[in-house]
Structures are given as C-alpha cells and as structure tokens.
Amino acid sequence: LALTCASLMPVLSGPGTGAVVNSIGPWVRGLDVYLALDFDDAGEKAVEPAARKLVDFGAARIVRVRWPTGCKDACDALARLGTTGLRDRLQRLLARGNNDDRHAA
C-alpha cells in the first residue's frame, strides 16, 4: 500500500514476501522489474528465487529496491520520508536504474 501511495509506476503486491515468487509470470517479459522486498529474513530469502523466476520469464532488467537505514519496508520508509520523500527516492532509483547497469541484478 505504501508503494501505491508514492510510486509513479504500476505496483504489484505479492501476498507476503515469501510468496512473491508466485506473483511472477509471463507478464514480466521485456519489462524492468523493481523488487521492493522487506529487509528481513523472509525478504532476503525471496530475492534469489524471485530474480531467477524473473529471468526465466524474460524480464528486461531486475533492480532491488533498498530502503533507508533503519527501515524494514516501504511502510517504514513512508513513515520516515513522507509521501513526497518516498516518491523522490523512488524517482531517483528509476533514473539510476534506467541509466546505470550496476543496478541490474
């Protein structure tokens, strides 16, 4: 929900971090996908299988969203930065992700 308040791009929310891999399918072909997972054990464990499935389905680029220090998830980032601050942070990530291959997974 926090991402839908601040993001200028479409947001798909999986039913829990551990199940995010089940949200990935043929719809990702050719798209840039930004994984905005929680910074906890479940989020860390979900990164690799999600990235693998995104590659298998032909995502053009995969970028891991990193939350500010001390923030576990988008809700924490929204509470700390406010809607405008989170939107600005996401926009900077998009700009870097589209121009800097070091951010691709």
Biopython code that builds the backbone (N, CA, C, O; Angstrom):
import numpy as np
from Bio.PDB.StructureBuilder import StructureBuilder

atoms = [
    (1, "LEU", "N", (0.822, -1.193, 0.000)),
    (1, "LEU", "CA", (0.000, 0.000, 0.000)),
    (1, "LEU", "C", (0.868, 1.259, 0.000)),
    (1, "LEU", "O", (0.561, 2.223, -0.702)),
    (2, "ALA", "N", (1.950, 1.256, 0.784)),
    (2, "ALA", "CA", (2.819, 2.433, 0.841)),
    (2, "ALA", "C", (3.396, 2.761, -0.530)),
    (2, "ALA", "O", (3.505, 3.932, -0.894)),
    (3, "LEU", "N", (3.764, 1.739, -1.288)),
    (3, "LEU", "CA", (4.311, 1.993, -2.623)),
    (3, "LEU", "C", (3.261, 2.565, -3.566)),
    (3, "LEU", "O", (3.580, 3.418, -4.394)),
    (4, "THR", "N", (2.028, 2.117, -3.458)),
    (4, "THR", "CA", (0.986, 2.648, -4.337)),
    (4, "THR", "C", (0.713, 4.115, -4.040)),
    (4, "THR", "O", (0.253, 4.844, -4.919)),
    (5, "CYS", "N", (0.988, 4.563, -2.816)),
    (5, "CYS", "CA", (0.801, 5.972, -2.450)),
    (5, "CYS", "C", (1.895, 6.862, -3.043)),
    (5, "CYS", "O", (1.665, 8.042, -3.310)),
    (6, "ALA", "N", (3.083, 6.291, -3.247)),
    (6, "ALA", "CA", (4.225, 7.129, -3.605)),
    (6, "ALA", "C", (4.802, 6.862, -4.988)),
    (6, "ALA", "O", (5.480, 7.729, -5.539)),
    (7, "SER", "N", (4.557, 5.709, -5.556)),
    (7, "SER", "CA", (5.189, 5.340, -6.812)),
    (7, "SER", "C", (4.449, 5.929, -8.006)),
    (7, "SER", "O", (3.219, 5.984, -8.031)),
    (8, "LEU", "N", (5.215, 6.361, -8.983)),
    (8, "LEU", "CA", (4.631, 6.850, -10.227)),
    (8, "LEU", "C", (4.561, 5.743, -11.279)),
    (8, "LEU", "O", (4.158, 5.986, -12.417)),
    (9, "MET", "N", (4.959, 4.511, -10.889)),
    (9, "MET", "CA", (4.871, 3.371, -11.794)),
    (9, "MET", "C", (3.890, 2.360, -11.216)),
    (9, "MET", "O", (3.568, 2.426, -10.030)),
    (10, "PRO", "N", (3.411, 1.429, -12.029)),
    (10, "PRO", "CA", (2.498, 0.412, -11.518)),
    (10, "PRO", "C", (3.156, -0.426, -10.421)),
    (10, "PRO", "O", (4.354, -0.701, -10.477)),
    (11, "VAL", "N", (2.375, -0.824, -9.440)),
    (11, "VAL", "CA", (2.872, -1.623, -8.318)),
    (11, "VAL", "C", (2.046, -2.895, -8.229)),
    (11, "VAL", "O", (0.816, -2.851, -8.208)),
    (12, "LEU", "N", (2.739, -4.035, -8.176)),
    (12, "LEU", "CA", (2.079, -5.307, -7.929)),
    (12, "LEU", "C", (2.561, -5.795, -6.576)),
    (12, "LEU", "O", (3.763, -5.932, -6.349)),
    (13, "SER", "N", (1.645, -6.051, -5.697)),
    (13, "SER", "CA", (1.999, -6.502, -4.358)),
    (13, "SER", "C", (1.707, -7.988, -4.240)),
    (13, "SER", "O", (0.580, -8.435, -4.457)),
    (14, "GLY", "N", (2.749, -8.750, -3.891)),
    (14, "GLY", "CA", (2.563, -10.175, -3.664)),
    (14, "GLY", "C", (1.998, -10.419, -2.273)),
    (14, "GLY", "O", (2.157, -9.576, -1.389)),
    (15, "PRO", "N", (1.347, -11.546, -2.063)),
    (15, "PRO", "CA", (0.742, -11.870, -0.768)),
    (15, "PRO", "C", (1.782, -12.345, 0.245)),
    (15, "PRO", "O", (1.839, -13.531, 0.568)),
    (16, "GLY", "N", (2.582, -11.446, 0.735)),
    (16, "GLY", "CA", (3.650, -11.802, 1.663)),
    (16, "GLY", "C", (4.960, -11.987, 0.926)),
    (16, "GLY", "O", (4.991, -12.518, -0.184)),
    (17, "THR", "N", (6.030, -11.549, 1.542)),
    (17, "THR", "CA", (7.333, -11.593, 0.890)),
    (17, "THR", "C", (7.718, -12.992, 0.446)),
    (17, "THR", "O", (8.236, -13.174, -0.656)),
    (18, "GLY", "N", (7.470, -13.979, 1.290)),
    (18, "GLY", "CA", (7.848, -15.343, 0.956)),
    (18, "GLY", "C", (7.128, -15.888, -0.266)),
    (18, "GLY", "O", (7.634, -16.797, -0.924)),
    (19, "ALA", "N", (5.972, -15.357, -0.576)),
    (19, "ALA", "CA", (5.181, -15.845, -1.706)),
    (19, "ALA", "C", (5.317, -14.971, -2.949)),
    (19, "ALA", "O", (4.629, -15.210, -3.942)),
    (20, "VAL", "N", (6.189, -13.963, -2.917)),
    (20, "VAL", "CA", (6.299, -13.046, -4.055)),
    (20, "VAL", "C", (6.647, -13.778, -5.344)),
    (20, "VAL", "O", (6.209, -13.379, -6.423)),
    (21, "VAL", "N", (7.424, -14.834, -5.240)),
    (21, "VAL", "CA", (7.803, -15.582, -6.431)),
    (21, "VAL", "C", (6.576, -16.106, -7.169)),
    (21, "VAL", "O", (6.618, -16.275, -8.387)),
    (22, "ASN", "N", (5.482, -16.365, -6.451)),
    (22, "ASN", "CA", (4.252, -16.857, -7.079)),
    (22, "ASN", "C", (3.503, -15.774, -7.850)),
    (22, "ASN", "O", (2.579, -16.078, -8.605)),
    (23, "SER", "N", (3.892, -14.515, -7.667)),
    (23, "SER", "CA", (3.264, -13.404, -8.393)),
    (23, "SER", "C", (3.918, -13.157, -9.751)),
    (23, "SER", "O", (3.421, -12.363, -10.549)),
    (24, "ILE", "N", (5.019, -13.831, -10.005)),
    (24, "ILE", "CA", (5.804, -13.601, -11.223)),
    (24, "ILE", "C", (5.363, -14.574, -12.299)),
    (24, "ILE", "O", (5.236, -15.775, -12.064)),
    (25, "GLY", "N", (5.131, -14.025, -13.492)),
    (25, "GLY", "CA", (4.706, -14.865, -14.604)),
    (25, "GLY", "C", (5.068, -14.229, -15.929)),
    (25, "GLY", "O", (5.887, -13.310, -15.968)),
    (26, "PRO", "N", (4.478, -14.695, -17.008)),
    (26, "PRO", "CA", (4.802, -14.206, -18.348)),
    (26, "PRO", "C", (4.607, -12.707, -18.539)),
    (26, "PRO", "O", (5.171, -12.127, -19.467)),
    (27, "TRP", "N", (3.822, -12.076, -17.680)),
    (27, "TRP", "CA", (3.573, -10.637, -17.794)),
    (27, "TRP", "C", (4.851, -9.805, -17.659)),
    (27, "TRP", "O", (4.854, -8.639, -18.055)),
    (28, "VAL", "N", (5.943, -10.368, -17.110)),
    (28, "VAL", "CA", (7.170, -9.582, -16.898)),
    (28, "VAL", "C", (8.041, -9.486, -18.149)),
    (28, "VAL", "O", (8.982, -8.693, -18.178)),
    (29, "ARG", "N", (7.747, -10.275, -19.181)),
    (29, "ARG", "CA", (8.613, -10.301, -20.370)),
    (29, "ARG", "C", (8.846, -8.897, -20.915)),
    (29, "ARG", "O", (7.909, -8.163, -21.228)),
    (30, "GLY", "N", (10.127, -8.550, -21.018)),
    (30, "GLY", "CA", (10.525, -7.275, -21.601)),
    (30, "GLY", "C", (10.394, -6.073, -20.677)),
    (30, "GLY", "O", (10.690, -4.953, -21.093)),
    (31, "LEU", "N", (9.962, -6.272, -19.442)),
    (31, "LEU", "CA", (9.766, -5.149, -18.516)),
    (31, "LEU", "C", (10.925, -5.008, -17.537)),
    (31, "LEU", "O", (11.603, -5.982, -17.211)),
    (32, "ASP", "N", (11.139, -3.782, -17.075)),
    (32, "ASP", "CA", (12.028, -3.535, -15.944)),
    (32, "ASP", "C", (11.226, -3.821, -14.683)),
    (32, "ASP", "O", (10.124, -3.299, -14.519)),
    (33, "VAL", "N", (11.766, -4.644, -13.793)),
    (33, "VAL", "CA", (11.066, -5.001, -12.564)),
    (33, "VAL", "C", (11.921, -4.561, -11.380)),
    (33, "VAL", "O", (13.106, -4.884, -11.296)),
    (34, "TYR", "N", (11.298, -3.821, -10.473)),
    (34, "TYR", "CA", (11.962, -3.338, -9.266)),
    (34, "TYR", "C", (11.432, -4.156, -8.085)),
    (34, "TYR", "O", (10.259, -4.053, -7.725)),
    (35, "LEU", "N", (12.300, -4.960, -7.493)),
    (35, "LEU", "CA", (11.913, -5.782, -6.346)),
    (35, "LEU", "C", (12.016, -4.937, -5.087)),
    (35, "LEU", "O", (13.113, -4.573, -4.661)),
    (36, "ALA", "N", (10.885, -4.630, -4.501)),
    (36, "ALA", "CA", (10.837, -3.802, -3.289)),
    (36, "ALA", "C", (10.431, -4.689, -2.115)),
    (36, "ALA", "O", (9.337, -4.558, -1.565)),
    (37, "LEU", "N", (11.335, -5.590, -1.747)),
    (37, "LEU", "CA", (11.059, -6.562, -0.704)),
    (37, "LEU", "C", (11.451, -6.030, 0.667)),
    (37, "LEU", "O", (12.216, -5.073, 0.787)),
    (38, "ASP", "N", (10.911, -6.670, 1.693)),
    (38, "ASP", "CA", (11.255, -6.301, 3.062)),
    (38, "ASP", "C", (12.729, -6.584, 3.341)),
    (38, "ASP", "O", (13.316, -7.505, 2.774)),
    (39, "PHE", "N", (13.310, -5.783, 4.218)),
    (39, "PHE", "CA", (14.670, -6.024, 4.693)),
    (39, "PHE", "C", (14.585, -6.859, 5.963)),
    (39, "PHE", "O", (14.822, -6.359, 7.063)),
    (40, "ASP", "N", (14.249, -8.126, 5.804)),
    (40, "ASP", "CA", (14.221, -9.070, 6.911)),
    (40, "ASP", "C", (14.605, -10.430, 6.338)),
    (40, "ASP", "O", (14.920, -10.538, 5.153)),
    (41, "ASP", "N", (14.579, -11.473, 7.178)),
    (41, "ASP", "CA", (14.978, -12.800, 6.707)),
    (41, "ASP", "C", (14.138, -13.271, 5.522)),
    (41, "ASP", "O", (14.676, -13.797, 4.549)),
    (42, "ALA", "N", (12.826, -13.083, 5.603)),
    (42, "ALA", "CA", (11.954, -13.521, 4.509)),
    (42, "ALA", "C", (12.275, -12.775, 3.215)),
    (42, "ALA", "O", (12.301, -13.376, 2.141)),
    (43, "GLY", "N", (12.519, -11.470, 3.316)),
    (43, "GLY", "CA", (12.869, -10.686, 2.137)),
    (43, "GLY", "C", (14.179, -11.125, 1.519)),
    (43, "GLY", "O", (14.287, -11.244, 0.299)),
    (44, "GLU", "N", (15.171, -11.366, 2.353)),
    (44, "GLU", "CA", (16.475, -11.820, 1.858)),
    (44, "GLU", "C", (16.353, -13.186, 1.182)),
    (44, "GLU", "O", (16.965, -13.421, 0.141)),
    (45, "LYS", "N", (15.576, -14.072, 1.764)),
    (45, "LYS", "CA", (15.408, -15.410, 1.190)),
    (45, "LYS", "C", (14.618, -15.379, -0.115)),
    (45, "LYS", "O", (14.761, -16.281, -0.940)),
    (46, "ALA", "N", (13.799, -14.370, -0.312)),
    (46, "ALA", "CA", (12.958, -14.287, -1.509)),
    (46, "ALA", "C", (13.672, -13.669, -2.711)),
    (46, "ALA", "O", (13.229, -13.855, -3.845)),
    (47, "VAL", "N", (14.764, -12.939, -2.488)),
    (47, "VAL", "CA", (15.429, -12.222, -3.589)),
    (47, "VAL", "C", (15.894, -13.172, -4.687)),
    (47, "VAL", "O", (15.548, -12.986, -5.854)),
    (48, "GLU", "N", (16.665, -14.174, -4.327)),
    (48, "GLU", "CA", (17.237, -15.057, -5.349)),
    (48, "GLU", "C", (16.178, -15.829, -6.137)),
    (48, "GLU", "O", (16.228, -15.829, -7.367)),
    (49, "PRO", "N", (15.213, -16.492, -5.467)),
    (49, "PRO", "CA", (14.201, -17.199, -6.270)),
    (49, "PRO", "C", (13.358, -16.256, -7.135)),
    (49, "PRO", "O", (12.985, -16.606, -8.255)),
    (50, "ALA", "N", (13.062, -15.071, -6.620)),
    (50, "ALA", "CA", (12.288, -14.108, -7.417)),
    (50, "ALA", "C", (13.095, -13.658, -8.623)),
    (50, "ALA", "O", (12.570, -13.608, -9.735)),
    (51, "ALA", "N", (14.367, -13.331, -8.417)),
    (51, "ALA", "CA", (15.213, -12.887, -9.534)),
    (51, "ALA", "C", (15.355, -13.995, -10.575)),
    (51, "ALA", "O", (15.300, -13.732, -11.776)),
    (52, "ARG", "N", (15.536, -15.229, -10.117)),
    (52, "ARG", "CA", (15.657, -16.351, -11.046)),
    (52, "ARG", "C", (14.395, -16.502, -11.894)),
    (52, "ARG", "O", (14.477, -16.699, -13.107)),
    (53, "LYS", "N", (13.235, -16.410, -11.256)),
    (53, "LYS", "CA", (11.976, -16.553, -11.984)),
    (53, "LYS", "C", (11.763, -15.377, -12.935)),
    (53, "LYS", "O", (11.245, -15.558, -14.036)),
    (54, "LEU", "N", (12.160, -14.171, -12.517)),
    (54, "LEU", "CA", (12.061, -13.008, -13.408)),
    (54, "LEU", "C", (12.912, -13.210, -14.659)),
    (54, "LEU", "O", (12.477, -12.890, -15.766)),
    (55, "VAL", "N", (14.116, -13.736, -14.487)),
    (55, "VAL", "CA", (14.984, -14.028, -15.637)),
    (55, "VAL", "C", (14.331, -15.090, -16.520)),
    (55, "VAL", "O", (14.287, -14.948, -17.742)),
    (56, "ASP", "N", (13.825, -16.151, -15.898)),
    (56, "ASP", "CA", (13.195, -17.232, -16.667)),
    (56, "ASP", "C", (12.018, -16.730, -17.505)),
    (56, "ASP", "O", (11.785, -17.225, -18.607)),
    (57, "PHE", "N", (11.284, -15.756, -16.987)),
    (57, "PHE", "CA", (10.144, -15.217, -17.723)),
    (57, "PHE", "C", (10.513, -14.029, -18.609)),
    (57, "PHE", "O", (9.629, -13.422, -19.214)),
    (58, "GLY", "N", (11.791, -13.686, -18.698)),
    (58, "GLY", "CA", (12.237, -12.697, -19.671)),
    (58, "GLY", "C", (12.162, -11.242, -19.263)),
    (58, "GLY", "O", (12.019, -10.372, -20.122)),
    (59, "ALA", "N", (12.256, -10.948, -17.955)),
    (59, "ALA", "CA", (12.305, -9.539, -17.532)),
    (59, "ALA", "C", (13.527, -8.877, -18.159)),
    (59, "ALA", "O", (14.601, -9.476, -18.221)),
    (60, "ALA", "N", (13.363, -7.653, -18.617)),
    (60, "ALA", "CA", (14.465, -6.933, -19.258)),
    (60, "ALA", "C", (15.529, -6.528, -18.245)),
    (60, "ALA", "O", (16.722, -6.583, -18.540)),
    (61, "ARG", "N", (15.105, -6.125, -17.062)),
    (61, "ARG", "CA", (16.030, -5.657, -16.022)),
    (61, "ARG", "C", (15.386, -5.912, -14.669)),
    (61, "ARG", "O", (14.174, -5.784, -14.496)),
    (62, "ILE", "N", (16.228, -6.276, -13.723)),
    (62, "ILE", "CA", (15.764, -6.521, -12.354)),
    (62, "ILE", "C", (16.596, -5.639, -11.433)),
    (62, "ILE", "O", (17.826, -5.698, -11.440)),
    (63, "VAL", "N", (15.911, -4.822, -10.641)),
    (63, "VAL", "CA", (16.591, -3.909, -9.724)),
    (63, "VAL", "C", (16.025, -4.135, -8.320)),
    (63, "VAL", "O", (14.808, -4.152, -8.136)),
    (64, "ARG", "N", (16.887, -4.304, -7.355)),
    (64, "ARG", "CA", (16.446, -4.464, -5.959)),
    (64, "ARG", "C", (16.337, -3.087, -5.321)),
    (64, "ARG", "O", (17.305, -2.326, -5.298)),
    (65, "VAL", "N", (15.173, -2.775, -4.812)),
    (65, "VAL", "CA", (14.953, -1.521, -4.088)),
    (65, "VAL", "C", (15.505, -1.693, -2.682)),
    (65, "VAL", "O", (15.186, -2.666, -2.000)),
    (66, "ARG", "N", (16.325, -0.756, -2.251)),
    (66, "ARG", "CA", (16.889, -0.766, -0.896)),
    (66, "ARG", "C", (16.250, 0.366, -0.101)),
    (66, "ARG", "O", (16.195, 1.510, -0.553)),
    (67, "TRP", "N", (15.773, 0.029, 1.078)),
    (67, "TRP", "CA", (15.128, 1.025, 1.935)),
    (67, "TRP", "C", (16.171, 1.797, 2.728)),
    (67, "TRP", "O", (17.284, 1.307, 2.920)),
    (68, "PRO", "N", (15.829, 3.003, 3.194)),
    (68, "PRO", "CA", (16.766, 3.782, 4.009)),
    (68, "PRO", "C", (17.167, 3.000, 5.269)),
    (68, "PRO", "O", (16.413, 2.153, 5.748)),
    (69, "THR", "N", (18.330, 3.285, 5.784)),
    (69, "THR", "CA", (18.815, 2.644, 7.004)),
    (69, "THR", "C", (17.759, 2.718, 8.102)),
    (69, "THR", "O", (17.189, 3.777, 8.364)),
    (70, "GLY", "N", (17.510, 1.580, 8.734)),
    (70, "GLY", "CA", (16.528, 1.518, 9.806)),
    (70, "GLY", "C", (15.115, 1.235, 9.353)),
    (70, "GLY", "O", (14.230, 1.038, 10.186)),
    (71, "CYS", "N", (14.879, 1.209, 8.041)),
    (71, "CYS", "CA", (13.543, 0.922, 7.510)),
    (71, "CYS", "C", (13.488, -0.526, 7.035)),
    (71, "CYS", "O", (14.338, -0.966, 6.261)),
    (72, "LYS", "N", (12.489, -1.260, 7.502)),
    (72, "LYS", "CA", (12.323, -2.659, 7.110)),
    (72, "LYS", "C", (11.584, -2.793, 5.784)),
    (72, "LYS", "O", (11.813, -3.740, 5.032)),
    (73, "ASP", "N", (10.701, -1.848, 5.500)),
    (73, "ASP", "CA", (9.852, -1.995, 4.323)),
    (73, "ASP", "C", (9.370, -0.624, 3.843)),
    (73, "ASP", "O", (9.755, 0.415, 4.380)),
    (74, "ALA", "N", (8.517, -0.654, 2.818)),
    (74, "ALA", "CA", (8.001, 0.591, 2.247)),
    (74, "ALA", "C", (7.184, 1.391, 3.253)),
    (74, "ALA", "O", (7.192, 2.621, 3.221)),
    (75, "CYS", "N", (6.483, 0.706, 4.139)),
    (75, "CYS", "CA", (5.690, 1.415, 5.158)),
    (75, "CYS", "C", (6.597, 2.207, 6.091)),
    (75, "CYS", "O", (6.297, 3.352, 6.428)),
    (76, "ASP", "N", (7.703, 1.600, 6.509)),
    (76, "ASP", "CA", (8.666, 2.310, 7.350)),
    (76, "ASP", "C", (9.258, 3.508, 6.600)),
    (76, "ASP", "O", (9.411, 4.591, 7.164)),
    (77, "ALA", "N", (9.588, 3.298, 5.323)),
    (77, "ALA", "CA", (10.154, 4.388, 4.523)),
    (77, "ALA", "C", (9.140, 5.516, 4.350)),
    (77, "ALA", "O", (9.502, 6.691, 4.408)),
    (78, "LEU", "N", (7.881, 5.167, 4.140)),
    (78, "LEU", "CA", (6.833, 6.184, 4.019)),
    (78, "LEU", "C", (6.684, 6.969, 5.319)),
    (78, "LEU", "O", (6.551, 8.192, 5.298)),
    (79, "ALA", "N", (6.707, 6.262, 6.454)),
    (79, "ALA", "CA", (6.574, 6.936, 7.750)),
    (79, "ALA", "C", (7.752, 7.880, 7.992)),
    (79, "ALA", "O", (7.572, 8.970, 8.534)),
    (80, "ARG", "N", (8.950, 7.467, 7.592)),
    (80, "ARG", "CA", (10.135, 8.291, 7.815)),
    (80, "ARG", "C", (10.244, 9.444, 6.823)),
    (80, "ARG", "O", (10.567, 10.566, 7.212)),
    (81, "LEU", "N", (9.977, 9.177, 5.545)),
    (81, "LEU", "CA", (10.233, 10.156, 4.489)),
    (81, "LEU", "C", (8.999, 10.947, 4.073)),
    (81, "LEU", "O", (9.124, 12.010, 3.465)),
    (82, "GLY", "N", (7.810, 10.442, 4.392)),
    (82, "GLY", "CA", (6.584, 11.048, 3.896)),
    (82, "GLY", "C", (6.372, 10.645, 2.445)),
    (82, "GLY", "O", (7.267, 10.099, 1.801)),
    (83, "THR", "N", (5.177, 10.920, 1.941)),
    (83, "THR", "CA", (4.842, 10.526, 0.565)),
    (83, "THR", "C", (5.774, 11.173, -0.443)),
    (83, "THR", "O", (6.271, 10.501, -1.347)),
    (84, "THR", "N", (6.017, 12.463, -0.301)),
    (84, "THR", "CA", (6.883, 13.168, -1.256)),
    (84, "THR", "C", (8.305, 12.649, -1.189)),
    (84, "THR", "O", (8.934, 12.446, -2.227)),
    (85, "GLY", "N", (8.823, 12.431, 0.008)),
    (85, "GLY", "CA", (10.192, 11.931, 0.162)),
    (85, "GLY", "C", (10.359, 10.544, -0.423)),
    (85, "GLY", "O", (11.363, 10.263, -1.077)),
    (86, "LEU", "N", (9.375, 9.662, -0.193)),
    (86, "LEU", "CA", (9.458, 8.322, -0.758)),
    (86, "LEU", "C", (9.334, 8.377, -2.273)),
    (86, "LEU", "O", (10.051, 7.667, -2.978)),
    (87, "ARG", "N", (8.433, 9.211, -2.781)),
    (87, "ARG", "CA", (8.290, 9.359, -4.234)),
    (87, "ARG", "C", (9.598, 9.850, -4.851)),
    (87, "ARG", "O", (10.024, 9.342, -5.889)),
    (88, "ASP", "N", (10.235, 10.834, -4.220)),
    (88, "ASP", "CA", (11.508, 11.348, -4.735)),
    (88, "ASP", "C", (12.588, 10.273, -4.729)),
    (88, "ASP", "O", (13.361, 10.158, -5.680)),
    (89, "ARG", "N", (12.640, 9.484, -3.652)),
    (89, "ARG", "CA", (13.628, 8.402, -3.562)),
    (89, "ARG", "C", (13.400, 7.381, -4.677)),
    (89, "ARG", "O", (14.354, 6.944, -5.320)),
    (90, "LEU", "N", (12.146, 7.000, -4.909)),
    (90, "LEU", "CA", (11.838, 6.043, -5.967)),
    (90, "LEU", "C", (12.170, 6.611, -7.344)),
    (90, "LEU", "O", (12.665, 5.891, -8.211)),
    (91, "GLN", "N", (11.904, 7.884, -7.544)),
    (91, "GLN", "CA", (12.227, 8.512, -8.834)),
    (91, "GLN", "C", (13.733, 8.513, -9.087)),
    (91, "GLN", "O", (14.174, 8.283, -10.213)),
    (92, "ARG", "N", (14.520, 8.772, -8.046)),
    (92, "ARG", "CA", (15.988, 8.726, -8.203)),
    (92, "ARG", "C", (16.437, 7.310, -8.547)),
    (92, "ARG", "O", (17.323, 7.124, -9.382)),
    (93, "LEU", "N", (15.829, 6.312, -7.909)),
    (93, "LEU", "CA", (16.156, 4.922, -8.208)),
    (93, "LEU", "C", (15.821, 4.594, -9.657)),
    (93, "LEU", "O", (16.609, 3.947, -10.346)),
    (94, "LEU", "N", (14.667, 5.033, -10.117)),
    (94, "LEU", "CA", (14.283, 4.792, -11.504)),
    (94, "LEU", "C", (15.269, 5.427, -12.466)),
    (94, "LEU", "O", (15.656, 4.814, -13.461)),
    (95, "ALA", "N", (15.672, 6.640, -12.176)),
    (95, "ALA", "CA", (16.616, 7.341, -13.053)),
    (95, "ALA", "C", (17.952, 6.604, -13.099)),
    (95, "ALA", "O", (18.530, 6.439, -14.173)),
    (96, "ARG", "N", (18.445, 6.163, -11.951)),
    (96, "ARG", "CA", (19.705, 5.414, -11.911)),
    (96, "ARG", "C", (19.541, 4.061, -12.562)),
    (96, "ARG", "O", (20.398, 3.636, -13.337)),
    (97, "GLY", "N", (18.451, 3.379, -12.257)),
    (97, "GLY", "CA", (18.222, 2.042, -12.796)),
    (97, "GLY", "C", (18.125, 2.034, -14.309)),
    (97, "GLY", "O", (18.502, 1.059, -14.957)),
    (98, "ASN", "N", (17.621, 3.115, -14.866)),
    (98, "ASN", "CA", (17.486, 3.191, -16.320)),
    (98, "ASN", "C", (18.758, 3.643, -17.008)),
    (98, "ASN", "O", (18.867, 3.544, -18.230)),
    (99, "ASN", "N", (19.737, 4.146, -16.235)),
    (99, "ASN", "CA", (20.957, 4.671, -16.843)),
    (99, "ASN", "C", (22.230, 4.036, -16.320)),
    (99, "ASN", "O", (23.319, 4.422, -16.745)),
    (100, "ASP", "N", (22.131, 3.070, -15.407)),
    (100, "ASP", "CA", (23.314, 2.554, -14.757)),
    (100, "ASP", "C", (23.190, 1.044, -14.596)),
    (100, "ASP", "O", (22.446, 0.570, -13.738)),
    (101, "ASP", "N", (23.916, 0.287, -15.420)),
    (101, "ASP", "CA", (23.817, -1.158, -15.401)),
    (101, "ASP", "C", (24.285, -1.798, -14.101)),
    (101, "ASP", "O", (24.012, -2.975, -13.867)),
    (102, "ARG", "N", (24.978, -1.058, -13.256)),
    (102, "ARG", "CA", (25.424, -1.624, -11.988)),
    (102, "ARG", "C", (24.247, -1.963, -11.081)),
    (102, "ARG", "O", (24.409, -2.729, -10.131)),
    (103, "HIS", "N", (23.078, -1.413, -11.349)),
    (103, "HIS", "CA", (21.913, -1.671, -10.510)),
    (103, "HIS", "C", (21.116, -2.868, -10.978)),
    (103, "HIS", "O", (20.172, -3.282, -10.305)),
    (104, "ALA", "N", (21.472, -3.425, -12.105)),
    (104, "ALA", "CA", (20.725, -4.580, -12.615)),
    (104, "ALA", "C", (21.178, -5.840, -11.890)),
    (104, "ALA", "O", (22.360, -5.998, -11.585)),
    (105, "ALA", "N", (20.246, -6.723, -11.621)),
    (105, "ALA", "CA", (20.580, -7.993, -10.961)),
    (105, "ALA", "C", (20.830, -9.048, -12.019)),
    (105, "ALA", "O", (21.127, -10.195, -11.689)),
]
sb = StructureBuilder()
sb.init_structure("model")
sb.init_model(0)
sb.init_chain("A")
sb.init_seg("    ")
for serial, (resi, resn, name, xyz) in enumerate(atoms, 1):
    if name == "N":
        sb.init_residue(resn, " ", resi, " ")
    sb.init_atom(name, np.array(xyz, "f"), 0.0, 1.0, " ", f" {name:<3s}", serial, name[0])
structure = sb.get_structure()
